Amino acid sequence: MWFSQLFARFRTPSAGSSIHTLFSQQEKQLGRRYAKGEMIIREGATDHFMYYIQNGAVEVFKQRLDQKETHLTRLEQGEIFGEMALFDDAPRWASVRAASDDTRVLTLDARALLRHLHEDPFLLLTILRKLIDRLKRMNRLYNQLTREQIAASTALSELTRLHRQPEDDTPMTGMVTQLAERIRAKGVYPEEINGGMMEHLELACLLLDVGEEGVEQDILEKKTGLTSHELHAVRQHATIGAQVLAKAAIRRPEPALELAAEVAEFHHEHFDGQGYHGLHGQTIPLSARIIAVVDTYHALLADRPHRQGVTPEEALAMIQRESGSHFDPVVVEAFLEMMQESA
């Protein structure tokens, strides 16, 4: 009986109140104040303290071998961190620093915690629940990193295939180069549409959505509407793809990879600024504005888990309606002319 009552209380929202009760008893104790960016815990340090955020927020991160940082999570007022040091002699596995000015953090040692655990055993359950939640967040981060590695492998495979079969072409890549040539022939954007762009657009087109390998397949194949969390995950494919290609370009400087990274990042921008990153008008790279029209046209024709494809006429009409809002009007005009001539 007591066991079921214990976990019934653990499941209720009030279970988290033990933490707040603990520190409300120590209201007279003000934690140390930190300025934004000031370090609270350093990775590798050894101590036996738990910390409670009285005010502000902190960010948790790890430093890689190349001295760059990997952000892990952000913790807000009322959260605890560093609790594992109370039970384990291992060095700190991550660093923590203040994420906002006037961050105030209270330090609690093992003796004080044990005293409060004796007074309120349910406090241990609250700490365990916070640990479990944090482990779940870390697992999601690990999965994200793993999916980025899959995306990188896919991009590498695609690059290898293109190297072995340079004559390979698809209707989409051919359409993109034709559209760019038509825009150049019109004398529009003469400085941007140069030989380099024309030469590398096909690769950018083929690697356009390589970041989708970093998105869970069940989300991409979902037949119903996406939740806000799922929509965010789908939008991440642009950033994942850009990061993978940008890293490849650093290791092996290639204008083609740099252009591909640019297009992967910005091909979901809208001319009116309502896209993924909020770029608008000619602040969106021209390469992305060109490919966005062709990519949308082919996407509209294709069947998707949540809808059937439309006819070419319907797709063209939809693109024309979005001229000036979703798409660059100059690019749309050239695209419609090109499609009319090829009909």
C-alpha positions in Angstrom: 0.0 0.0 0.0 2.7 2.5 1.0 4.6 1.7 -2.2 1.6 2.7 -4.4 1.0 5.8 -2.4 4.6 6.8 -2.7 4.5 6.6 -6.5 1.1 8.2 -6.7 2.5 11.2 -5.0 5.6 11.0 -7.2 3.4 11.3 -10.4 1.5 14.3 -9.2 2.7 17.9 -10.0 3.2 18.6 -6.3 6.0 16.1 -6.2 8.4 18.8 -7.5 7.4 21.0 -4.6 10.0 19.2 -2.4 12.8 21.0 -4.1 11.1 24.4 -3.6 10.2 23.5 0.0 13.8 22.6 0.6 15.1 26.0 -0.5 12.2 28.0 0.8 13.5 27.0 4.2 16.8 28.6 3.4 15.4 31.9 2.0 17.8 33.8 4.2 20.6 32.1 2.3 21.3 34.0 -0.9 23.3 32.1 -3.5 26.3 33.5 -5.2 25.6 36.0 -8.0 27.1 35.4 -11.4 27.4 37.7 -14.4 26.5 36.4 -17.9 29.2 34.1 -19.2 30.8 33.5 -15.8 31.8 29.9 -15.1 30.1 28.0 -12.3 31.3 24.4 -12.9 34.3 23.5 -15.1 34.4 20.1 -16.9 36.9 17.8 -15.2 36.6 19.4 -11.8 35.9 17.2 -8.7 33.7 18.4 -5.9 30.6 17.3 -4.0 28.1 20.0 -4.4 24.6 20.3 -5.9 23.4 23.7 -7.2 20.0 25.4 -7.2 19.2 28.3 -9.5 17.5 31.0 -7.4 17.4 33.5 -10.3 18.3 33.7 -13.9 19.5 30.7 -16.0 22.6 28.7 -16.8 23.8 26.8 -19.9 25.5 23.4 -19.9 28.1 22.6 -22.5 31.1 20.4 -23.3 34.4 21.5 -25.0 35.5 19.4 -27.9 39.1 18.5 -28.8 39.2 21.4 -31.3 38.3 23.8 -28.4 34.9 24.5 -29.9 31.8 24.1 -27.7 28.8 21.7 -27.9 25.8 23.2 -26.2 23.9 20.5 -24.2 21.0 22.3 -22.5 19.8 25.4 -20.7 18.4 25.4 -17.2 16.1 28.1 -15.8 15.2 29.4 -12.3 14.0 26.7 -10.0 16.2 23.9 -11.6 19.0 22.0 -9.9 22.2 20.8 -11.5 25.4 19.0 -10.4 23.4 16.6 -8.3 25.4 13.5 -9.4 28.5 14.9 -7.6 26.7 14.2 -4.3 26.7 10.4 -5.1 29.7 10.0 -7.3 33.4 10.8 -7.0 33.9 11.1 -10.8 35.0 14.4 -12.4 32.4 16.8 -13.7 31.5 15.7 -17.2 30.3 19.1 -18.5 30.8 22.8 -17.8 28.1 25.2 -16.6 28.1 29.0 -16.9 25.6 31.8 -16.2 23.4 32.4 -19.2 22.0 35.7 -18.0 23.1 38.6 -15.9 22.2 38.6 -12.2 22.1 34.8 -12.2 22.1 33.6 -8.5 23.0 30.1 -7.6 22.8 28.4 -4.2 25.3 25.7 -3.3 24.3 22.7 -1.3 26.7 20.1 0.1 26.0 16.4 0.8 25.6 16.9 4.6 22.9 19.5 4.1 21.1 17.3 1.5 21.1 14.2 3.7 19.6 16.2 6.5 16.8 17.4 4.3 16.3 13.8 2.9 15.9 12.6 6.5 13.2 15.2 7.0 11.5 14.6 3.6 12.3 11.3 1.9 10.2 12.4 -1.1 12.9 14.9 -2.0 15.0 11.9 -3.3 12.2 11.0 -5.7 12.1 14.6 -7.0 15.8 14.6 -7.6 15.6 11.2 -9.3 12.8 12.5 -11.6 14.9 15.5 -12.5 17.8 13.2 -13.3 15.6 11.0 -15.5 14.3 14.0 -17.4 17.8 15.3 -17.9 18.9 11.9 -19.2 16.1 11.9 -21.7 17.1 15.3 -23.0 20.7 14.1 -23.3 19.5 11.0 -25.2 17.6 13.2 -27.6 20.8 15.3 -28.1 22.8 12.1 -28.8 20.2 10.9 -31.3 20.4 14.3 -33.0 24.2 14.0 -33.3 23.8 10.5 -34.6 21.4 11.6 -37.3 23.8 14.4 -38.3 26.5 11.7 -38.8 24.1 9.7 -41.0 23.4 12.9 -43.0 27.2 13.4 -43.4 27.6 9.8 -44.6 24.7 10.2 -47.1 26.3 13.4 -48.5 29.6 11.6 -48.8 28.0 8.7 -50.7 26.3 11.2 -53.0 29.5 13.0 -53.7 31.2 9.7 -54.4 28.5 8.6 -56.8 28.6 11.9 -58.7 32.4 11.6 -59.0 32.0 8.2 -60.5 29.0 9.1 -62.7 29.5 12.8 -63.6 27.1 12.5 -66.5 24.3 11.7 -64.2 21.4 14.2 -64.4 17.8 14.5 -63.1 14.9 16.5 -64.4 15.2 18.8 -61.4 18.9 19.6 -61.9 18.4 20.1 -65.6 15.5 22.5 -65.0 17.5 24.4 -62.4 20.4 25.1 -64.8 18.0 26.0 -67.6 16.2 28.5 -65.3 19.5 30.1 -64.3 20.6 30.4 -67.9 17.3 32.1 -68.8 17.6 34.6 -66.0 21.2 35.3 -67.1 20.0 35.8 -70.7 17.5 38.4 -69.5 20.4 40.4 -68.0 18.9 40.1 -64.5 21.3 39.6 -61.6 24.4 39.7 -64.0 26.9 39.8 -61.2 25.5 36.9 -59.3 24.8 34.5 -62.1 28.3 33.8 -63.2 30.1 30.7 -64.5 30.8 29.5 -61.0 27.2 29.4 -60.0 26.1 27.8 -63.2 28.8 25.1 -62.8 27.9 24.2 -59.2 24.1 24.5 -59.2 23.6 20.9 -60.1 25.5 19.6 -57.1 23.7 22.0 -54.9 20.4 20.7 -56.3 21.3 17.1 -55.7 22.4 17.7 -52.1 19.5 20.0 -51.4 17.8 17.9 -48.7 20.7 15.8 -47.4 19.8 17.1 -44.0 16.6 15.1 -44.1 18.7 12.1 -43.1 19.0 13.8 -39.8 15.2 13.9 -39.2 13.3 10.9 -37.8 11.7 8.9 -40.7 8.4 8.5 -38.9 8.1 12.3 -38.8 8.8 12.7 -42.5 6.3 9.9 -43.4 3.6 11.2 -41.0 0.2 11.3 -42.8 -1.5 13.8 -40.4 -0.5 17.3 -39.4 2.7 17.9 -37.6 2.9 19.1 -34.0 5.0 22.2 -33.2 7.8 19.9 -32.0 7.7 17.8 -35.2 7.6 20.9 -37.4 10.7 22.2 -35.6 12.4 18.8 -36.2 11.6 19.0 -40.0 12.9 22.5 -40.2 16.1 21.4 -38.7 17.0 19.5 -41.9 18.0 22.8 -43.5 20.5 23.6 -40.7 21.8 20.0 -40.5 22.4 19.8 -44.2 24.2 23.1 -44.3 26.4 22.2 -41.3 27.4 18.9 -42.9 28.2 20.5 -46.3 30.0 23.4 -44.7 32.2 21.1 -42.6 33.0 19.2 -45.8 33.9 22.4 -47.5 36.3 23.3 -44.7 38.1 20.0 -44.9 38.3 20.1 -48.7 37.8 23.7 -49.9 35.4 23.5 -52.9 33.2 26.3 -54.3 30.7 23.6 -55.2 30.3 22.5 -51.6 30.2 26.1 -50.3 27.3 26.8 -52.7 25.6 23.5 -51.8 25.8 24.5 -48.1 24.3 27.9 -48.9 21.4 26.4 -50.8 20.7 23.7 -48.2 20.5 26.4 -45.5 18.3 28.9 -47.3 16.1 27.1 -49.9 13.1 27.4 -47.5 13.3 31.2 -47.2 10.4 33.2 -48.4 10.7 36.4 -50.4 8.5 38.2 -47.9 10.6 37.1 -44.9 8.2 34.4 -43.6 10.6 31.4 -44.2 12.7 29.3 -41.9 15.3 32.0 -41.0 13.4 35.1 -41.8 15.6 36.3 -44.6 13.7 38.4 -47.2 14.1 39.8 -50.7 17.5 39.8 -52.2 19.1 39.1 -48.8 18.3 35.4 -49.7 21.1 34.0 -51.8 20.0 33.9 -55.5 21.0 30.3 -55.8 18.5 29.4 -53.1 15.8 31.6 -54.7 16.2 29.8 -58.0 16.3 26.3 -56.6 13.3 27.0 -54.3 11.0 27.5 -57.3 12.1 24.3 -59.0 12.1 22.3 -55.8 8.6 23.4 -54.9 7.3 22.6 -58.4 8.6 19.0 -58.2 7.4 18.7 -54.6 3.9 19.7 -55.6 3.8 17.1 -58.4 4.9 14.3 -56.1 2.7 12.2 -53.9 3.3 12.7 -50.2 2.1 10.7 -47.1 -0.3 13.4 -46.2 -1.5 14.4 -49.7 -1.6 13.5 -53.4 0.4 15.3 -56.0 -1.2 17.9 -58.2 -1.1 18.4 -62.0 1.7 20.5 -63.6 -0.9 23.1 -64.5 -2.0 23.3 -60.8 1.6 23.5 -59.6 2.4 26.4 -62.0 -0.7 28.2 -60.9 0.2 27.8 -57.2 3.8 29.1 -57.9 2.4 32.1 -59.8 0.1 33.0 -56.9 3.1 32.9 -54.5 5.2 35.2 -56.6 6.3 38.1 -54.4 5.4 36.4 -51.2 7.1 33.0 -51.3 9.2 33.4 -54.4 11.3 36.0 -56.2 9.0 37.5 -58.9 11.9 37.7 -61.4 12.6 34.0 -60.9 8.9 33.1 -61.2 8.5 35.0 -64.4 11.5 33.3 -66.0 10.3 29.9 -64.8 6.8 30.3 -66.1 8.2 31.5 -69.5 10.5 28.5 -69.6 7.7 26.0 -68.8 5.3 27.6 -71.3 7.9 27.2 -74.1 8.6 23.6 -73.2 4.9 22.6 -73.1 
